[in-house]
Amino acid sequence: MIRLSFQGRPRFPVSFGGSSSLIRSHCSFVNSYRFMLIASHNMVIAQIETKLGVEHAKQIAAVDGIDALLIGPNDLSISLGIPGEIMSQTECDAISKVADACESHGKLFSLHSSAKLCNKFRGRLNFITQGSDISMLSDALIKVRAYADENLQR
């Protein structure tokens, strides 16, 4: 899958203000310089949302071609048996294990979460995503509609 993700795909443009409108709208870059160096090619991000994923984070981070590990804390809390308790010690310990794996293999570490949890891991994060899938889809559809309204005849 990693090998196929790079075949014939365009690179993200390198800029230090964000790499695309979709990413810029839904990510906060904690370490923009390092992020953009890696994002100058197609990024492969492994999303960790289960206890099993946490248990294998070191092996996942060791895979050549994976650039980042991103944690989905809500799904992770369910898998850990503590639904919705994303600030619990159990959850934070699991997140720390993934951060450790990233640091030991030189990978980017990321959270898809609110400011409170992100602040807890602030010094370790390379980028964060906020919002939801539905908000990204909604924003994208609004842009498509605006483009259509401006450029297509009715």
C-alpha positions, 0 to 999 in steps of 0.5 A: 500500500505504501509503495502504491501511494507514491506511484504517479501521484503529484507532490504537495506544493512546499510552502510554509503557510500550509500545504493545501486548503484542505489541510490548512483548514483542518490542521494546526501545524505545531512544527511547520518546518519539519512537517513541510519537509516531510509533506513535500511528498505524498504523506502516509499517515497511519491512524492509531485508534485501537488498543492493538494499534497502540500495542504495535505502534513501534512496529508500525512506526518502523515501517519504511514509508510511513511518515506519521502516526495519528491518534484518534482518541475517541475511538481509542478510548472505546477500544481501551474500555473507557468510552469518552474518557480521553483525558484519563490516565489510561488514555494518556499512557496509550497516547504516550506509547505512540508518541514514544514510538514516533520519536524512536523512529523519527516519525511525525506524531499527531492527534485528531483532538480538541485543544485540551488533549493536544495541550497535554502533548504539546511539546511532542506533537508535530501537527494536529487535526481538528474538526470532523470528517463531516465538517471536512466534507461539508467545507469541501462541498461548499467550495465545489458549489462556489466554484460551480457558481462562479465558473459554470453556466447554468 
